[in-house]
Amino acid sequence: MSDVHVTRRKERFRAAIDQFLLERLQSKLEKLGPDDSQREEIIAAYARDTWLLSAAKRVEQIQAVTHSLKPVHPDARGTNLYVDPRGLPPLKELGSHVLGQSFVGDVVGNAAALDVYKLLKLEVDGVSLLTALLTNDEAARLALHDNPAQAQSLSDAFVGLTQPRAGAPSSHTRAKQVYWLAADDPCTDDDYVLLAPLHATSLVHELYAQIQEDRFGEVNKVARQARRERKPHDGVFRDYPGLAAQKLGGTKPQNISQLNSERGGVNYLLASLPPMWSRTKLWQPAHVESVFEKLYIVRPEVRRAIRDLRAFLATEPAPNLQTRQRRDAYIDVVVDEIVTMAGEFLQTFPAGWTRDVERFQKLAREEQLWLDPLRGELPEESEFAREWLLMTWPNEIGRRFANWLNRYLSAQLPVGDVEARQWKKELLADEDGFVQQLRELRRQLDASDRISRQDGDSPTAGRGDAW
């Protein structure tokens, strides 16, 4: 590096230091009157050489860390570590190693000395003063003092911020300790090592920043609004179900660490629970002509989608692409629930459940074929299998669905045959759901690889424009 370049960088570091000291000095002087006798003393204390010499002495009261002990228990006394994530081995598990170059170090110790760390966080050309000193950057070192020997002494003191404190690593009775099996025999005491877990404070801070952006940032706010209104959106919506917030340090978060103070003591905890499925009990369509009569509409997603679709269409939206896309989004939910319900019947009830004549005599034959397809595998049900494989019944399911939907919409909307044909096509054109489900069952029943087309309707027909 040329002498000119070193000089220029030295001056930029020095300018950043002087600006930092000036701002702190002004904040002190604002609290004093113009004739206060302490003014001259304070101004002298914030002269660069004087303040840096004081900071070099006070730096021993704090320690830069990436893994700290106090968040484990505020009264714990023991070893903290500063481990540059760039030197950690890569692992497929999530850990501090993923931070790479973009990590923020933390600092623990006497809160009154935290201003020293704020000085060392000053950046020039995207590099902090502390990082520059750790890499023996000549420009950063010379910015501390005009005398090279004094500059080196100050640099050594500040770099010591990241070094382990004197003495062997130690834990504490209030720190967590875990026996970890390090060999093969869990019954042998000597095969265990005792671990003292530390709080990965730099990783936690990065996680906090990401979650804050995802919860309150403008980008995710737009995505959340689109999701709420069921509108198309090109971006990604991020959510954290079951998120918890742990407060560290009480009313004095600075007693835990600098980064904890910046977060107001808030540390996010991601949910580590198994999913709890809320599922409506599946009832059989006994003594009814159609599963659409009572069982389908009780599904929460169906009720919600129908209600929103009816409210949307009642506003008489303009006949444009945006209207069609929003309408299709509601219908997609309704169709998906049809496919899900049919799958639940297949998985929940034994093959042949519709043969109970006393309970299912009224149920339409087409719906028996649809909801109890594996009945055709029973030895005495060859006629049922033949009817299923003819594939004349899916169109009737589409017609029944269309008529049912029209009935629910007709209370507020003028719907008729045009809309019914549209709803029918929506179901029969569902290649990834309804049609795929039939194809998989057909393969299981050794049927041909084609769905019959009735009444001129194709299962793969495109969606029409009814509005």
C-alpha positions as MATLAB code, in Angstrom:
seq = 'MSDVHVTRRKERFRAAIDQFLLERLQSKLEKLGPDDSQREEIIAAYARDTWLLSAAKRVEQIQAVTHSLKPVHPDARGTNLYVDPRGLPPLKELGSHVLGQSFVGDVVGNAAALDVYKLLKLEVDGVSLLTALLTNDEAARLALHDNPAQAQSLSDAFVGLTQPRAGAPSSHTRAKQVYWLAADDPCTDDDYVLLAPLHATSLVHELYAQIQEDRFGEVNKVARQARRERKPHDGVFRDYPGLAAQKLGGTKPQNISQLNSERGGVNYLLASLPPMWSRTKLWQPAHVESVFEKLYIVRPEVRRAIRDLRAFLATEPAPNLQTRQRRDAYIDVVVDEIVTMAGEFLQTFPAGWTRDVERFQKLAREEQLWLDPLRGELPEESEFAREWLLMTWPNEIGRRFANWLNRYLSAQLPVGDVEARQWKKELLADEDGFVQQLRELRRQLDASDRISRQDGDSPTAGRGDAW';
ca = [
       0.000    0.000    0.000;
       1.504    3.380   -1.028;
       2.345    6.068    1.532;
      -0.200    8.397   -0.080;
      -2.975    5.851    0.270;
      -2.025    5.148    3.900;
      -2.050    8.863    4.676;
      -5.457    9.383    3.109;
      -7.005    6.451    4.973;
      -5.365    7.611    8.199;
      -6.982   11.016    7.794;
     -10.419    9.448    7.142;
     -10.134    7.321   10.293;
      -8.963   10.353   12.256;
     -11.832   12.465   10.927;
     -14.306    9.770   12.000;
     -12.731    9.688   15.483;
     -12.826   13.489   15.796;
     -16.477   13.614   14.703;
     -17.360   10.906   17.229;
     -15.655   12.808   20.062;
     -17.214   16.116   18.998;
     -20.730   14.665   19.121;
     -20.147   13.202   22.580;
     -18.617   16.454   23.807;
     -21.585   18.499   22.566;
     -24.041   16.193   24.298;
     -22.116   16.782   27.560;
     -21.891   20.569   27.133;
     -25.595   20.908   26.372;
     -26.310   19.869   29.962;
     -24.105   22.678   31.380;
     -24.651   26.387   31.602;
     -22.408   28.744   29.587;
     -20.544   29.836   32.739;
     -20.241   26.406   34.338;
     -16.782   25.826   35.773;
     -16.706   22.255   34.458;
     -16.833   23.255   30.790;
     -13.078   23.685   30.332;
     -12.353   20.454   32.176;
     -14.780   18.485   29.988;
     -13.476   20.061   26.781;
      -9.940   19.064   27.759;
     -11.071   15.511   28.559;
     -12.483   15.108   25.036;
      -9.302   16.137   23.250;
      -8.364   13.243   20.983;
      -5.074   12.220   22.615;
      -6.456   12.567   26.138;
      -9.678   10.686   25.481;
      -7.999    7.827   23.576;
      -5.484    7.353   26.400;
      -8.337    7.153   28.898;
     -10.246    4.771   26.599;
      -7.201    2.473   26.360;
      -7.228    2.143   30.157;
     -10.986    1.647   30.410;
     -11.090   -0.955   27.623;
      -9.982   -3.560   30.173;
     -13.414   -3.213   31.790;
     -15.195   -4.611   28.734;
     -14.722   -7.527   26.351;
     -15.767   -8.002   22.736;
     -17.639  -11.285   22.294;
     -19.581  -13.306   19.789;
     -20.634  -15.876   22.403;
     -21.547  -14.632   25.869;
     -22.480  -16.130   29.225;
     -24.716  -13.522   30.873;
     -27.797  -14.227   28.701;
     -27.736  -17.763   30.129;
     -28.031  -16.294   33.634;
     -27.437  -12.622   34.561;
     -25.474  -13.566   37.689;
     -23.232  -16.127   35.992;
     -19.505  -15.413   36.014;
     -17.250  -17.197   33.589;
     -15.652  -17.253   30.165;
     -16.958  -15.332   27.162;
     -15.585  -15.917   23.672;
     -14.854  -13.806   20.614;
     -14.759  -16.168   17.626;
     -14.632  -14.681   14.152;
     -17.347  -16.545   12.168;
     -15.118  -16.464    9.106;
     -12.760  -18.877   10.830;
     -15.415  -21.420   11.797;
     -15.718  -24.677    9.825;
     -18.708  -24.838    7.444;
     -21.564  -27.020    8.641;
     -24.944  -27.847    7.147;
     -26.611  -26.972   10.462;
     -27.465  -23.359   11.270;
     -24.799  -21.692   13.395;
     -22.579  -18.644   13.740;
     -20.493  -19.857   10.795;
     -23.245  -18.675    8.406;
     -22.612  -15.038    9.350;
     -19.372  -14.874    7.333;
     -18.154  -11.303    6.825;
     -21.401   -9.569    7.782;
     -21.505  -10.070   11.522;
     -21.825   -7.641   14.401;
     -19.684   -8.268   17.456;
     -21.112   -7.731   20.913;
     -19.495   -6.371   24.066;
     -19.974   -7.269   27.734;
     -18.671   -5.761   30.944;
     -18.965   -2.370   32.609;
     -21.744   -0.456   30.857;
     -19.957    2.816   31.654;
     -17.130    1.790   29.284;
     -19.336    0.912   26.316;
     -18.445    4.221   24.641;
     -15.024    2.711   23.904;
     -16.651   -0.031   21.846;
     -18.781    2.526   19.996;
     -15.535    4.232   18.993;
     -14.108    0.965   17.694;
     -17.243    0.365   15.609;
     -16.588    3.505   13.531;
     -16.246    2.553    9.859;
     -14.100    3.839    7.016;
     -14.505    2.322    3.552;
     -16.845   -0.286    5.053;
     -14.251   -1.504    7.595;
     -14.599   -0.845   11.317;
     -11.718    0.615   13.295;
     -11.558   -2.553   15.402;
     -11.421   -4.839   12.361;
      -8.704   -2.667   10.824;
      -6.620   -2.818   14.015;
      -7.095   -6.585   14.253;
      -5.624   -6.932   10.739;
      -2.716   -4.634   11.651;
      -3.910   -1.889    9.293;
      -1.192    0.767    9.341;
      -3.556    3.636    8.485;
      -5.931    2.784   11.342;
      -3.077    2.414   13.804;
      -1.463    5.751   12.879;
      -4.837    7.491   13.169;
      -4.710    6.889   16.928;
      -1.639    9.021   17.617;
       1.078   10.957   15.787;
       3.771    9.115   17.731;
       4.126    5.608   16.173;
       5.100    3.996   19.476;
       2.127    5.551   21.277;
      -0.144    4.560   18.382;
       1.040    0.953   18.660;
       0.426    0.964   22.418;
      -3.140    2.236   21.943;
      -3.752   -0.306   19.170;
      -2.555   -3.181   21.368;
      -4.875   -2.064   24.152;
      -7.906   -1.835   21.884;
      -7.193   -5.152   20.148;
      -7.033   -6.737   23.596;
     -10.787   -6.187   23.701;
     -11.234   -9.373   21.671;
      -8.752  -11.511   23.594;
      -9.733  -14.015   26.322;
      -9.327  -12.684   29.825;
      -6.462  -13.912   31.932;
      -6.800  -17.330   33.484;
      -8.104  -20.653   32.278;
     -11.603  -20.960   30.750;
     -14.165  -21.294   33.504;
     -17.866  -21.902   33.993;
     -20.120  -21.065   36.921;
     -22.684  -22.746   39.133;
     -25.408  -20.625   37.512;
     -24.284  -21.376   33.987;
     -25.769  -24.260   32.035;
     -23.689  -27.402   31.732;
     -24.415  -30.450   29.585;
     -22.832  -33.888   29.595;
     -22.206  -34.775   25.936;
     -21.502  -38.281   24.696;
     -18.219  -37.943   22.807;
     -17.466  -41.653   22.328;
     -19.499  -44.832   21.814;
     -20.538  -46.191   25.208;
     -23.283  -44.202   26.988;
     -22.760  -46.354   30.096;
     -19.139  -45.247   30.534;
     -18.570  -41.969   32.359;
     -15.238  -41.372   30.647;
     -16.981  -41.272   27.245;
     -18.673  -37.993   28.156;
     -17.364  -34.451   28.045;
     -18.891  -31.569   29.981;
     -20.028  -28.697   27.782;
     -20.842  -25.172   28.943;
     -23.132  -23.683   26.248;
     -22.793  -19.962   25.544;
     -25.278  -17.541   23.984;
     -24.468  -16.952   20.282;
     -25.086  -13.231   20.629;
     -23.939  -12.192   17.128;
     -26.141  -14.833   15.489;
     -29.093  -13.882   17.695;
     -28.708  -10.232   16.692;
     -28.725  -11.135   12.999;
     -31.838  -13.256   13.532;
     -33.524  -10.382   15.366;
     -32.783   -7.956   12.528;
     -34.211  -10.382    9.939;
     -37.395  -11.053   11.911;
     -37.915   -7.340   12.572;
     -37.674   -6.661    8.842;
     -40.059   -9.521    8.050;
     -42.588   -8.380   10.654;
     -42.523   -4.620   10.154;
     -40.656   -3.910    6.904;
     -42.446   -2.332    3.951;
     -41.716   -5.220    1.575;
     -43.364   -7.831    3.780;
     -46.146   -5.392    4.657;
     -47.178   -5.279    0.986;
     -46.997   -9.081    0.728;
     -49.081   -9.468    3.910;
     -51.730   -7.104    2.544;
     -51.903   -9.050   -0.733;
     -52.272  -12.313    1.184;
     -55.022  -10.875    3.353;
     -56.924   -9.630    0.293;
     -56.153  -12.789   -1.715;
     -54.485  -10.755   -4.429;
     -51.636  -11.994   -6.666;
     -48.178  -10.885   -5.527;
     -44.748  -11.439   -7.065;
     -42.835  -11.327   -3.796;
     -42.502  -13.701   -0.840;
     -44.562  -13.421    2.342;
     -42.728  -14.370    5.534;
     -44.482  -15.282    8.759;
     -43.348  -16.761   12.071;
     -46.197  -18.674   13.743;
     -45.798  -19.169   17.469;
     -43.015  -16.584   17.749;
     -42.062  -15.747   21.349;
     -40.040  -12.865   22.750;
     -37.687  -13.347   25.699;
     -36.661  -10.231   27.642;
     -33.108  -10.246   28.980;
     -31.846   -7.787   31.570;
     -35.184   -6.449   32.766;
     -35.130   -2.656   32.998;
     -31.353   -2.606   32.420;
     -30.686   -4.599   29.235;
     -27.282   -2.912   28.946;
     -26.121   -5.011   31.898;
     -26.340   -8.087   29.655;
     -24.524   -6.735   26.599;
     -24.376   -3.876   24.127;
     -26.387   -5.649   21.415;
     -28.982   -6.736   23.957;
     -29.340   -3.075   24.926;
     -29.812   -2.088   21.260;
     -32.650   -4.623   21.034;
     -34.261   -3.311   24.202;
     -33.626   -6.711   25.752;
     -35.817   -8.495   23.200;
     -34.618  -11.900   21.984;
     -36.873  -13.808   19.603;
     -37.521  -17.511   20.086;
     -38.778  -19.509   17.114;
     -41.479  -22.066   17.810;
     -39.985  -25.521   18.351;
     -43.265  -27.393   18.618;
     -44.765  -30.065   16.377;
     -47.675  -28.815   14.241;
     -51.076  -29.088   15.858;
     -53.564  -29.867   13.126;
     -57.064  -28.519   13.608;
     -59.248  -30.867   11.650;
     -63.019  -31.035   11.337;
     -64.368  -34.473   12.112;
     -65.250  -36.287    8.903;
     -68.829  -37.521    8.794;
     -70.275  -39.927    6.268;
     -73.102  -38.637    4.015;
     -75.786  -40.842    5.545;
     -79.449  -40.376    4.536;
     -78.675  -37.550    2.096;
     -78.638  -37.406   -1.705;
     -75.371  -35.477   -1.953;
     -72.268  -34.810    0.092;
     -72.670  -31.152   -0.933;
     -75.915  -30.824    1.001;
     -74.556  -30.703    4.562;
     -71.032  -32.033    4.826;
     -69.053  -29.922    2.362;
     -70.196  -26.470    3.446;
     -69.245  -27.102    7.095;
     -65.564  -27.120    6.126;
     -64.091  -23.810    7.430;
     -62.082  -23.010    4.293;
     -65.138  -23.568    2.100;
     -67.354  -21.312    4.207;
     -64.730  -18.598    4.245;
     -64.060  -18.730    0.495;
     -67.778  -18.738   -0.405;
     -68.460  -15.818    1.906;
     -65.578  -13.784    0.461;
     -66.486  -14.676   -3.124;
     -70.108  -13.638   -2.587;
     -69.066  -10.357   -0.971;
     -66.593   -9.636   -3.768;
     -69.038  -10.330   -6.605;
     -71.726   -8.299   -4.840;
     -69.576   -5.186   -5.386;
     -70.083   -5.627   -9.157;
     -66.375   -5.488  -10.001;
     -65.245   -4.459  -13.461;
     -65.026   -7.318  -16.020;
     -61.223   -7.297  -16.310;
     -58.231   -9.537  -15.710;
     -57.829   -8.522  -12.072;
     -61.448   -9.438  -11.343;
     -61.082  -12.835  -13.034;
     -57.882  -13.586  -11.137;
     -59.412  -12.748   -7.794;
     -62.558  -14.735   -8.549;
     -60.451  -17.695   -9.660;
     -58.452  -17.516   -6.412;
     -61.645  -18.017   -4.392;
     -62.835  -20.832   -6.657;
     -59.423  -22.518   -6.414;
     -59.859  -22.752   -2.648;
     -63.309  -24.295   -3.051;
     -62.057  -26.804   -5.631;
     -59.009  -27.688   -3.535;
     -61.320  -28.509   -0.633;
     -63.331  -30.835   -2.882;
     -60.194  -32.762   -3.744;
     -59.053  -32.770   -0.109;
     -62.435  -34.039    1.079;
     -62.447  -36.878   -1.462;
     -58.940  -37.845   -0.331;
     -60.029  -37.854    3.302;
     -62.934  -40.198    2.519;
     -60.487  -42.502    0.726;
     -58.046  -42.553    3.652;
     -60.532  -42.610    6.529;
     -63.185  -45.159    5.600;
     -62.749  -48.779    4.457;
     -63.414  -49.769    0.858;
     -67.103  -50.512    0.349;
     -68.512  -48.255    3.061;
     -71.225  -47.046    0.660;
     -72.662  -50.601    0.463;
     -74.599  -49.936    3.676;
     -77.964  -49.705    1.934;
     -79.850  -48.567    5.012;
     -77.613  -45.485    5.482;
     -76.553  -44.593    1.934;
     -79.525  -45.585   -0.215;
     -80.237  -41.922   -0.998;
     -76.631  -41.031   -1.893;
     -76.356  -40.493   -5.664;
     -74.607  -43.326   -7.510;
     -72.122  -40.867   -9.036;
     -71.076  -39.674   -5.607;
     -70.707  -43.257   -4.379;
     -68.337  -43.860   -7.302;
     -66.459  -40.673   -6.491;
     -66.113  -41.009   -2.706;
     -65.737  -44.825   -2.426;
     -63.616  -45.709   -5.484;
     -61.825  -48.698   -3.941;
     -65.163  -50.446   -3.550;
     -64.495  -51.536   -7.142;
     -61.574  -53.672   -5.939;
     -63.845  -55.904   -3.877;
     -64.504  -59.306   -5.571;
     -68.282  -58.938   -5.627;
     -68.242  -55.356   -6.954;
     -67.313  -55.929  -10.600;
     -70.313  -53.894  -11.782;
     -69.245  -50.975   -9.573;
     -65.730  -51.197  -11.001;
     -67.080  -51.234  -14.556;
     -69.137  -48.092  -13.904;
     -66.150  -46.371  -12.323;
     -63.859  -47.183  -15.251;
     -66.391  -45.935  -17.803;
     -65.716  -42.458  -16.405;
     -69.136  -41.115  -17.276;
     -69.680  -39.926  -13.716;
     -67.070  -37.100  -13.196;
     -69.162  -34.757  -15.350;
     -72.145  -35.393  -13.094;
     -69.993  -34.502  -10.081;
     -69.073  -31.271  -11.850;
     -72.748  -30.534  -12.524;
     -73.723  -31.196   -8.916;
     -70.926  -28.965   -7.656;
     -71.935  -26.161  -10.043;
     -75.590  -26.297   -9.015;
     -74.646  -26.330   -5.346;
     -72.417  -23.269   -5.724;
     -75.092  -21.408   -7.652;
     -77.578  -22.045   -4.863;
     -75.221  -20.475   -2.325;
     -74.581  -17.458   -4.523;
     -78.130  -16.901   -5.789;
     -79.324  -15.375   -2.505;
     -77.430  -12.176   -3.358;
     -76.340  -12.581   -6.979;
     -78.126  -13.162  -10.324;
     -76.419  -16.428  -11.297;
     -77.687  -18.969  -13.803;
     -76.685  -21.486  -16.469;
     -73.682  -19.474  -17.703;
     -72.156  -19.390  -14.239;
     -73.001  -23.057  -13.631;
     -71.075  -24.069  -16.761;
     -68.144  -21.968  -15.537;
     -68.066  -23.599  -12.088;
     -68.279  -27.034  -13.682;
     -65.311  -26.301  -15.921;
     -63.340  -24.989  -12.946;
     -63.600  -28.403  -11.289;
     -63.103  -30.567  -14.364;
     -60.144  -28.470  -15.525;
     -58.305  -28.859  -12.216;
     -55.374  -30.834  -13.635;
     -53.286  -30.702  -10.452;
     -56.143  -31.697   -8.171;
     -59.391  -33.323   -9.277;
     -58.093  -34.761  -12.548;
     -54.786  -35.917  -11.038;
     -56.644  -37.640   -8.224;
     -58.735  -39.582  -10.751;
     -55.676  -40.528  -12.777;
     -53.917  -41.953   -9.737;
     -56.989  -43.987   -8.813;
     -57.347  -45.149  -12.400;
     -53.775  -46.439  -12.383;
     -54.519  -48.247   -9.164;
     -57.619  -49.815  -10.704;
     -55.753  -50.695  -13.953;
     -57.966  -48.449  -16.058;
     -57.089  -46.747  -19.344;
     -55.126  -43.502  -19.289;
     -57.930  -41.219  -20.478;
     -60.926  -39.572  -18.866;
     -64.051  -39.779  -20.991;
     -65.522  -36.510  -22.117;
     -69.273  -36.038  -21.840;
     -71.603  -33.276  -22.987;
     -68.776  -31.622  -24.894;
     -66.933  -30.719  -21.667;
     -63.234  -31.575  -21.457;
     -61.483  -32.108  -18.147;
     -58.666  -29.992  -19.498;
     -60.860  -27.279  -20.972;
     -59.738  -23.731  -20.401;
     -61.575  -21.445  -18.031;
     -64.229  -19.301  -19.608;
     -65.178  -15.731  -18.783;
     -68.631  -15.691  -17.178;
     -68.421  -12.203  -15.743;
];
